[in-house]
């Protein structure tokens, strides 16, 4: 196992949770719908906040939102929403909590329409990973297009900046900087940065 010493500038060296996320998760291509939904829900709660804030509360979110089970979340009623809003472990924003319920319903509908959310998401790049260092931008034509489509379908808190961050998190966009050890190791393993 190779030790990561040089990291992207945003990985807080004082937060072991953040370093683990940077080294093991961020930018790794995801294709499991459950995980894609988890990250979509968490990214929607990040809007206007830092990812570190959301990451530090991730396990509380997992417990509060039924292990990110989209089917269960889609059935939440007002009593459950109020329970979530009283939970100090998560970000208690009523608009975002309601958006999570709404987005879960739309996510399930999209699974039926496309066979999986994975098919929908990766269809935008024909299964290819886009290489783009994380210090270049916060939106792109790709995040604009996906954001626009998700909004048209009725999803909330899926603006282009949120979606760009999401695409980086789930590996559609490979954002590690050239000086980061993760960049070097992955380029050595997957020269074309291409899937499927």
Protein Blocks (a to p, Z undefined) as FASTA:
>chain_A
ZZdfbdcfklcfklmklmmmmmmmgopacfbfklmmmmmmmmmmmgopafklmmmmmmmm
mmmnonopaklmmmpcfklmmmmmmmmkbccdfklmmmmmmmmmmmmmmmmmnopaklmm
mmmnnopacdddfklbmbdfklmmmmmmmmmnopahiafklmmmmmmmnomaccbdfklm
klmmmmmmmmnopgZZ
